[in-house]
């Protein structure tokens, strides 16, 4: 991508607290750098998917298999998204995959949410929830809290896939990468991108909690998303730098310790949301001419650091070993200043292993 590009403002609609013309994918992402090589633009060619209704947007996915379910009696989740005086916008950055260039690129922000007029602090999302393993703890008592509103606790039995996040609307669109110069219009490449707009009610993101209590039956949406990410896609399993409390018998995983640049260094987008895998799970395939793995690993990422997610796994005993793993995008999501950056997904497998038993490998379902 040439330098000096900006997002075009060709169409869309205006919402309170949302930058004008950012609630749908743009018809054009244009460049004002006109020089010896002309002007480079992305032009919208095809909309391959648009949410017919709201979709789940998972900030976290946890896979608790049958062995994990023998030891984990409760899982707590916490999420918050804040706009404050030092960071007055929340944006979901775009990722592109090119057809002819094997490279993932972020051209800039997609949906951008700004702090509402007259406010200096705005909490967009606050969700704290306890989910009990009914096989070990039949009567959970800790309620979920969505902001200040209590909700009954959720349960699963033994093994399960659990997703926590919010609702939103998704697009999968194809752009042509075009150069304009004195000789005319030249199509240089094609690219796919995903676009995400969260659902807001009274200035708050709508919570979405999904539990798949039969994660092996091959039918449910969350299982399909997990299969796409955990199987032979462009992702890898990485060990979680988790925090273990031996006295309280729980392990905590924080979003703030997962981001890195080929090591324990902050990336540009913090954590990512697997929008591509969600869309493929809904549609059942990738657009014609595009590899399934390319679409699966398309994602959106947060461009600021007021986004917080935590998972706490509570154990019945500490006489076990745990090798918690998360999924990281293998293809590069971001390229900036000549450097490539990987981005983690908060897709967690606790990997509970009883003492004295062989180490287990990440599940693939295949």
C-alpha positions in Angstrom: 0.0 0.0 0.0 1.4 3.4 -0.9 1.8 6.0 1.8 -0.6 8.9 2.4 -3.9 7.1 1.9 -7.1 7.9 3.6 -10.6 6.4 3.7 -13.0 7.8 1.2 -16.3 9.4 2.3 -18.6 8.4 -0.5 -21.6 6.9 1.2 -23.1 5.7 4.5 -25.3 7.2 7.2 -24.8 9.2 10.3 -25.3 8.1 13.9 -24.8 9.9 17.2 -21.3 9.1 18.4 -20.3 7.4 15.2 -18.1 9.1 12.6 -20.1 10.0 9.6 -20.2 7.5 6.8 -18.6 4.7 8.8 -21.6 2.4 9.4 -21.2 0.4 6.1 -18.2 -0.6 4.1 -17.0 2.2 1.8 -17.3 2.1 -1.9 -13.8 3.5 -2.2 -10.7 3.7 -0.1 -8.8 6.5 -1.8 -5.3 7.9 -2.0 -4.5 11.5 -2.3 -0.8 10.8 -3.1 -0.6 11.5 -6.8 3.0 11.4 -8.1 5.0 9.7 -10.7 3.2 6.4 -10.2 -0.3 7.9 -10.1 -3.0 7.4 -7.4 -3.8 4.0 -5.8 -7.3 3.2 -4.6 -9.4 0.3 -3.4 -12.7 0.2 -5.1 -15.7 -1.9 -3.8 -16.5 -4.7 -6.3 -18.7 -7.2 -4.5 -20.5 -7.7 -1.2 -20.1 -11.4 -0.5 -21.9 -11.4 2.9 -24.0 -9.0 4.8 -25.6 -9.9 8.2 -29.3 -10.6 7.6 -29.7 -10.1 11.3 -27.3 -9.4 14.2 -24.4 -11.9 14.6 -22.5 -12.9 17.7 -19.2 -11.1 18.0 -17.0 -13.3 20.3 -14.3 -11.4 22.3 -13.4 -14.8 23.8 -13.9 -18.5 23.0 -13.1 -21.2 25.5 -13.0 -24.9 24.7 -13.4 -27.1 27.8 -12.9 -30.7 26.8 -14.0 -33.8 28.7 -10.7 -33.9 30.7 -10.9 -30.2 31.5 -14.5 -30.7 32.7 -13.3 -33.1 35.4 -11.3 -30.4 37.1 -12.8 -27.0 36.2 -15.9 -26.2 38.2 -16.3 -22.5 37.2 -15.2 -20.1 34.6 -15.5 -16.3 35.1 -15.4 -13.9 32.2 -15.0 -10.1 32.4 -15.0 -7.5 29.5 -14.9 -3.8 29.5 -14.7 -1.2 26.7 -14.2 2.4 27.7 -13.8 5.7 25.9 -12.1 8.3 28.1 -10.4 11.7 27.8 -7.0 10.2 26.8 -8.6 7.9 24.2 -11.8 9.4 22.7 -12.5 6.9 19.9 -12.9 3.2 19.6 -12.2 1.8 16.1 -12.2 -1.7 14.6 -9.3 -1.7 12.1 -9.7 -3.5 8.8 -7.6 -6.3 7.5 -7.2 -7.2 3.8 -6.0 -10.3 2.1 -4.8 -9.9 -1.5 -5.4 -12.5 -4.2 -1.9 -12.2 -5.8 0.2 -10.9 -2.9 0.5 -13.3 0.1 0.2 -10.6 2.7 -2.4 -9.4 5.2 -2.6 -5.6 5.5 -4.6 -3.1 7.5 -5.5 0.0 5.4 -7.0 1.9 8.3 -10.0 2.0 10.6 -13.3 0.7 9.6 -16.1 1.4 12.0 -15.1 4.2 14.4 -17.1 5.1 17.5 -16.4 8.5 19.1 -17.3 9.7 22.5 -20.7 11.3 22.6 -21.0 15.1 22.8 -20.9 16.5 26.3 -19.3 13.4 27.8 -15.7 13.0 29.1 -16.0 9.3 29.9 -18.1 6.6 28.4 -18.4 2.9 29.2 -19.5 1.2 26.1 -19.4 -2.4 27.4 -19.2 -4.0 30.8 -19.9 -7.7 31.3 -18.9 -9.9 34.2 -20.2 -13.5 34.2 -19.7 -16.7 36.1 -20.4 -20.0 34.3 -20.7 -23.1 36.4 -19.8 -26.7 35.5 -23.1 -28.3 36.7 -21.3 -31.7 36.8 -19.1 -30.4 39.6 -21.1 -27.5 41.0 -24.8 -28.1 40.6 -25.9 -24.9 42.4 -23.9 -21.9 41.3 -24.8 -18.7 43.1 -22.7 -15.9 41.5 -24.8 -13.9 39.1 -23.8 -12.3 35.9 -23.6 -8.5 35.7 -24.2 -6.5 32.5 -23.3 -3.0 33.7 -25.4 -2.9 36.9 -28.0 -5.3 35.8 -27.8 -8.7 37.4 -28.6 -11.9 35.4 -28.8 -15.5 36.5 -25.6 -17.5 36.2 -25.0 -19.7 33.2 -24.1 -23.4 33.4 -22.6 -26.1 31.2 -22.1 -29.8 31.9 -18.7 -31.3 31.7 -17.3 -30.2 28.3 -18.4 -27.2 26.3 -17.5 -24.4 24.0 -18.2 -21.0 25.5 -18.2 -17.6 23.8 -18.6 -14.2 25.4 -18.8 -10.9 23.6 -21.4 -8.6 22.0 -23.8 -8.6 19.0 -23.1 -6.8 15.8 -23.4 -6.7 12.0 -20.8 -8.2 9.6 -19.8 -7.8 6.0 -17.4 -9.7 3.8 -16.6 -7.5 0.7 -14.2 -7.7 -2.2 -12.2 -4.7 -3.5 -10.2 -4.1 -6.6 -6.8 -2.5 -6.0 -6.5 0.1 -8.8 -3.9 2.6 -10.0 -5.0 5.7 -11.9 -2.5 7.5 -14.0 -2.3 9.5 -17.2 -2.9 6.2 -19.2 -6.1 5.4 -17.4 -7.3 2.8 -14.9 -5.3 -0.3 -14.1 -6.5 -3.1 -11.9 -3.5 -4.4 -10.0 -5.0 -6.9 -7.6 -8.1 -8.0 -5.8 -8.6 -8.1 -2.0 -11.1 -9.3 0.6 -11.9 -7.5 3.8 -14.2 -7.9 6.7 -16.2 -5.1 8.3 -17.8 -5.0 11.7 -20.4 -2.7 13.3 -21.4 -3.4 16.9 -25.0 -3.3 17.9 -25.7 -0.4 20.4 -28.7 0.1 22.6 -28.8 3.4 24.5 -25.1 3.8 24.0 -24.2 0.3 25.2 -23.0 -2.7 23.3 -25.5 -5.6 23.5 -24.1 -8.6 25.3 -23.9 -12.0 23.6 -23.2 -15.2 25.6 -23.3 -18.5 23.7 -22.7 -22.0 25.2 -22.4 -25.1 23.0 -22.9 -28.0 25.4 -22.2 -30.6 22.7 -19.0 -29.4 21.0 -18.5 -32.5 18.9 -21.8 -32.9 17.1 -20.8 -30.9 14.1 -23.9 -28.7 14.0 -23.6 -25.6 16.0 -22.2 -22.3 14.9 -19.7 -21.9 17.7 -18.3 -25.4 17.0 -17.8 -24.5 13.3 -15.9 -21.3 14.2 -13.7 -23.2 16.6 -13.0 -26.0 14.0 -12.0 -23.4 11.5 -9.5 -21.7 13.8 -8.2 -24.8 15.7 -7.8 -27.0 12.7 -5.4 -26.7 9.7 -6.0 -23.1 9.1 -3.5 -20.2 9.1 -3.3 -20.2 12.9 -1.0 -21.6 15.5 -1.4 -22.6 19.2 0.8 -20.6 21.6 1.3 -21.1 25.3 -0.5 -18.6 27.5 1.7 -16.6 29.9 -1.0 -17.2 32.5 -1.1 -16.4 36.2 -1.7 -19.3 38.6 -2.8 -18.9 42.2 -2.1 -22.2 43.9 -4.0 -21.2 47.1 -7.2 -20.2 45.5 -6.9 -22.9 42.8 -7.5 -20.7 39.8 -5.7 -19.6 36.7 -6.2 -16.2 35.1 -5.7 -15.2 31.4 -5.6 -11.5 30.6 -5.9 -10.0 27.2 -3.1 -7.6 28.1 -0.5 -10.4 28.3 -1.4 -11.9 24.9 -0.3 -9.2 22.5 3.2 -9.2 21.1 5.5 -8.5 18.2 7.2 -11.9 17.7 7.8 -11.8 21.5 6.5 -10.0 24.6 6.1 -6.7 22.8 2.8 -4.8 22.2 1.2 -5.1 18.7 -0.7 -2.4 17.0 -4.2 -3.8 17.4 -4.1 -5.5 20.8 -6.5 -8.5 20.3 -8.4 -9.5 17.3 -12.0 -10.8 16.6 -12.3 -13.8 14.2 -14.8 -12.2 11.9 -13.8 -14.2 8.8 -14.3 -17.5 10.6 -17.7 -16.4 11.8 -18.8 -15.5 8.3 -17.4 -18.8 6.8 -19.2 -20.7 9.6 -22.5 -19.0 8.6 -22.1 -19.3 4.8 -20.4 -22.7 4.7 -17.7 -21.7 2.3 -15.4 -18.9 1.0 -16.1 -16.8 -2.1 -15.3 -18.4 -5.4 -11.5 -18.1 -6.2 -10.5 -17.4 -2.6 -8.8 -20.0 -0.3 -10.8 -21.0 2.7 -7.9 -20.3 5.0 -7.5 -16.8 3.7 -11.0 -15.9 4.6 -11.0 -17.8 7.9 -8.1 -15.7 9.3 -9.5 -12.3 8.3 -10.2 -10.4 11.4 -10.8 -7.0 12.9 -8.6 -5.5 15.7 -8.9 -2.7 18.2 -6.6 0.2 17.6 -6.5 1.4 21.2 -5.9 -0.1 24.6 -9.0 0.6 26.7 -10.4 -2.8 25.8 -10.0 -5.4 28.5 -10.9 -9.1 28.6 -10.2 -11.6 31.3 -10.9 -15.3 31.8 -10.5 -17.1 35.2 -10.6 -20.9 35.4 -11.4 -22.2 38.9 -10.1 -25.7 39.7 -11.3 -28.3 42.1 -7.7 -29.4 42.8 -4.2 -28.1 42.2 -2.8 -31.7 41.8 -2.7 -31.2 38.0 -0.6 -29.4 35.4 -2.0 -26.8 33.0 -0.5 -25.8 29.7 -3.0 -23.1 28.7 -2.9 -22.3 25.0 -4.4 -19.6 22.8 -4.6 -19.2 19.1 -2.5 -16.7 17.2 -2.9 -15.7 13.6 0.0 -17.1 11.6 -0.4 -14.9 8.5 0.6 -11.3 9.3 -2.4 -9.1 10.0 -0.5 -5.8 10.0 2.3 -4.3 8.1 3.6 -0.9 9.2 7.0 0.8 8.7 8.4 -2.3 7.0 7.5 -4.5 10.0 5.0 -7.3 10.3 2.9 -7.9 13.4 1.0 -10.9 14.5 -2.2 -10.6 16.4 -3.7 -13.0 19.0 -7.2 -14.3 19.2 -8.6 -15.0 22.7 -9.5 -18.6 21.9 -8.4 -20.6 24.9 -8.0 -24.3 25.6 -7.1 -24.9 29.3 -5.2 -28.1 28.4 -5.8 -29.6 31.9 -3.5 -32.6 32.3 -3.6 -34.9 35.4 -0.3 -35.5 37.1 1.6 -38.4 35.8 -0.3 -38.5 32.4 1.3 -37.7 29.0 1.0 -34.2 27.7 -1.9 -33.6 25.3 -1.9 -31.9 22.0 -4.4 -29.2 20.9 -7.6 -30.7 19.6 -8.3 -30.6 15.9 -11.6 -32.4 15.6 -10.4 -34.1 12.4 
